[in-house]
Amino acid sequence: MKLSNSSKLILNIKHIFYNKKVLFSGNIQDSLPEILKTQNSGVHIQKYHFLKYLKNINKKKLFINFLIKKKIIKNYNTIIYFFSKNKKESYFQLKNITSIIKKKSKIFLVGENKSGINSFINLFNKKFNFKKLNYGKKCVIYYTIIKQNNIFILENFYKIHYFNNIKIQFLPGVFGYKKLDEGSKFLISTFSKNTIFNKKILDLCSGSGFLSILLLKFNKTNKITLSDSCLKSIQCCKKNFKINKLKGKFKISDLYLNINKKFDLIISNPPLHDNLKKTFFLLKRIINESIFYLKKKGELRIVINKFFSNSKNLKYIFKKFNILKKNKNFIIYQKFKT
């Protein structure tokens, strides 16, 4: 597998890690945790689809949770953290790590220059003295030695939005954190109490659960399964359903991977970026594989930004869809299984 520029930069200083107990975390994009020679390696996964890079790793060394637990991190004295383009998400995760890691442990923070890692260091260095260790044309590595622990309070990181008096909470990195997404609002405008009832619905790439909550507010006879690869998203879905006194099923899944039922309706506001790169791969999978998860006459309904839907990559696919609704920014596409 091709290694990212960040992983290549880590390999340039691989001798540093030979005698270290290393826990990998953050935006893992390749199989470096399987390649880098260390005294002991573990991997903390916050997004389920990262597992596709780690097919050969010892399952006992793989930790899948939206937070790192103290009982896990105590076995490691070094963190290699891969920075993502989302500064608030990285800040959230590093605050968690630095609140429980043992003193005198080292953290290596690596990322692409264009991700904003250099300006992020200035924000985080109010308490932790990160120093530049190595750099290339595209990436940089910072490191620090932990002298004191941070204070991490999960509830302080939730951000609240309201829509039609419905309360929705978000954690950093969950879609819609900055503000409720206009595409999701537009998609929900295509439903009404009279058109959506007693349906089995799959909310794919569910984010905070915003769409599903509104569909259940229309009619509680709907039975909804929410699926997302991001563990923080599933955490927010569960919290938001509890706040709004609703019931649903929650699946941590790389799209349809852990889905084993068929539905009357699949809805999605799909991601069209993978970290810093624009990608249509996920959207194509959502469309192409939906046929196996829809009942006869079942419907796939998705919202796409007009900018993307006009691309050469997608025009051919959308020829097979109905345009249900559109405005100056978004298009709602609809397709039925025959």
Summary of the structure (lengths in Angstrom):
residues: 338
radius of gyration: 21.2
end to end distance: 38.6
largest distance: 64.6
contacts: 1094
relative contact order: 0.10
helix: 32%
strand: 30%
